Amino acid sequence: MSSTHLLPGMRVLKVRRISRDAEDSSALLRQGEELDRATVEARFTVAGEVEDICVSGAVNLDDRPKLGRWMRDPLWHEWDAIMVTSLDRITRDQHHWDRFAERCHKGGKEIVCIHDPSLDIHTPTGRMIAYIKATQAQEYREAIVKKRRNQMQYYRDSNLWGGGTWPFGYRPVVVDHHGKQRFKLVIDPVTGPLIREAYERISEQGWSMGQLCTEWNSRPRHVADCADQGSETPQCDCPRGVLTSQDYQRSINAEEKKVGVKTHIKGTKWSTSTLGKMLKKPTLKGVAMHKGEPLLRDGLPVRWADPILTDEEFDKLQITVADLGKYRAGIKSNASPMTGVLYCPCGMKIYENSSLVTLRTGETKKHRYFRCASWSNGEACRFSASWPQEEIYRAVEESFLSKLGDQYITERSYVPGKDNRAQIKELEAAMENLSQAIAQASSAAAVTALTTTLERYAANLATLQEEPFVPGRWEETSTGQTYRAKWGQMAEWKERGPFLRKAGFRIFLVGSPKIGLSIGLITPKDLEGWAIGALQGNWASSDGEEYERGAYAVFCTILDELINKLTDLEELKQENTGITSPPSCSRLA
């Protein structure tokens, strides 16, 4: 630091940076000690300290999480010199260095480099030397990046784990690979069973992701280890809640006292978004991932670990998770349990409302009722009526149990199909290219290598061609329980309403308080005939606009048939039922 531009009292910005967690225990500490010592020796004034952790030298200075703020107004004017231990701590990109050095030169700012005290950006020779050193730093970074990429490619080719955040359900263990210690993924004894639990809860037992998140956020991390003998409630002092993926990895790092890695548990909670993303990853069936997509080799997914879920279980889970999203679509968390179950003859949903009513005694009472959503637009439909909530609940229960009470509940399970056609096409194209390469090969070794690959491709192609396309299908099985028995197990409507909706039942309220109420109960069976013609059987999911349109179409058809059988249609007209002619989907819409 012998430059004549560096004077005592100069305001310096001390900058530290590391690219990897592995440097955390030593590099940052050493940089800090050197910067502190140099500041005292030169009698500088500290304007600020910057510490960018896990930030690549390829990132522009303006975009650094911490340093970036000092590159802009007003902090740009708060320092006279930037001080680092070595030039590569500023940047490892030649173009970024040029722009930054030129900016500092024009702005009268200094760059203090402890390991290179002769660095001077204010002379042509000094700038040229700094440019050469910045170029060398960039070449070094590019060499490291290339080495890392080659290493990761080698790991992928060998089904080894290259590092990073563990896939939830797995953890790396040391294995011997050609005489060297490498890492391979195995099913984790703690998080692996949690994946099985999530599958069984959601796919088999009908839990929502919100319920599972609540369960995982509230119970101890290691229930089996912390449970008190003979007690259902674990007695422990360990952190509450199942740890998320990164927090679990950090907890293991802490337990094993690993050096240079993150060990601080943030206490992140499970959310439906986090859980949903985790459950959609093919890693759950042992499939290797690369850039967010399954890694393919010879046209087939690469398995780098034993599967936690079979292919069939994983596909079933995806269908269930997708249906859960549809089930709550457009329904607020605090909505009435009958939202999405009750409909008006006009086709719109019926919602719960309430108002305060003054009694003759002068007291006020909350009046709860159901009415058509058309009221919210300021223009009620011609079928709209206001129905007391208790009357609707009573009528729905009587109608449902009268029609279906003694029938057995059936469960519909999806059997996923297969579609190997895209992979078959890719393999066929690859085999054609290999055949041409074999014909043009000039050495026996090249022909042998190409022929071996071609034979491997052919074997995989034969496997895929056995079932090029198998459509998915739904199967029904009886639960052995009647609807009446199931109804008796649900004490409140907050359980009954969602049950009716998820099971595919839709209820249309017909009539008015003057002439009475009629319940139009549409069941999933009612939709079968309509769906065959309208949706080619694609009525499996009991949610979504297609299902709602189907239920409404069936209701219109049934209503048409009933009205056509009535001999007293004129009398009904005079009583202002609101139905002056046989309604149809097009006329009611």
C-alpha angles and dihedrals in degrees: 000000000000096000114130088225092069111087133174113266092030112149107243130189109216110214128193126178139172129183100207140036089236090073093052098097097049118009098058092045093050092047091050093051093050093047092049092049093048092048092054094045093051092040092232124168113238110233094179147322125240127195118182110184122198092002117143120233086234092069114101114250092238090057098050113120094235107012093048092073091059091052091064137058132310096019092046088075094048096078138051100194138020114221127202135160093238137005093249089064087068096047144326093207118095096208093048089051093051093052094044095046092048091049092050091046093053092042094052093244127142133226112214115198113184095199092046107039092169092064108127124171094183098075129061092236092048092050091049092052091047089050091054092049091048089052090052090050090052092049090051092050092049091050090052091048091049091048091049092049092050089048093051090048089052090050091050092049090050096043091243130144113253098193137259132101111351116243106251107261095031140072133188122251129189115259134175110251114181091328095313131101111249135159129252128183120247132174109277114235092224107034096031093069089046089063089052089048092051091050094049095043095049104031101032106026101035098241119161120232088245090059092050092048090052090050094048094044093052107041128076119273094241107030094172093051096044101040115118112234111261093007127107091206115071113237109210147119096224121120113285120243139037107284119243119239100272095038091051091051090050091049090054090047088054094046091050091043094231116185124227097017134098115275103162112112109217095195094233112183126227115254130185088250094053093043093046093052091049094049092051096058116106087218085088088074093045096263118150116236130212123183091346095307133095110269111242127204121184088349095305131098114262115239111210097170143018112282121254090195125031119237090257093049092047092050091048090050091053091053091048094047091048091050091050089059091050092046094063096034110132093000119115119226091243095045124129113276088239094057107123092021103070120064137179120232086250089067099250125121120263115229136197118253136172139200138178115256124196112224125212088257089062093250121127123231131186111244114206119198145154125239141163119281089235088082089071089065092057092246114085116210119248092255096049119126136164113241125192109244096232092050091054094047091050094047094046092050093049093046095045096048093042092055102033109011096108096040120102119247115243125202121216117214124188119233105203119228131218132240113186095157096106092049091047091053092049093049092048090053091047091050091051090053091048092050090054091047091052091051091053098041114117101195132063091227092056091048091051093049093046093046092051090053091046091053091050090051091049092053092051091046091054090052092051093045092058088077109011093165131007116170119225119250141190124236127199125214129177117245092206089236126109123226089243092057092046091048091053091055091057107073099179137044092238084074099034096050096054089043091056092046097047091045089057101250118147124188126203117198109217127186136023137267087260098058098023139253129291123190118221103198114192116192130194088252089060089060097053098085093043093047094053090063100031105036105014089244094311093135096103096114111069092209137067136058095291092058092046091051089049093051091049092048091051091048091052091050093049091047091050090054093048094048093048089056094053115101094191098060092131091054090052090051092053090052088058097238088164091241109105097161137011103291123228133188092258095047096045095046 
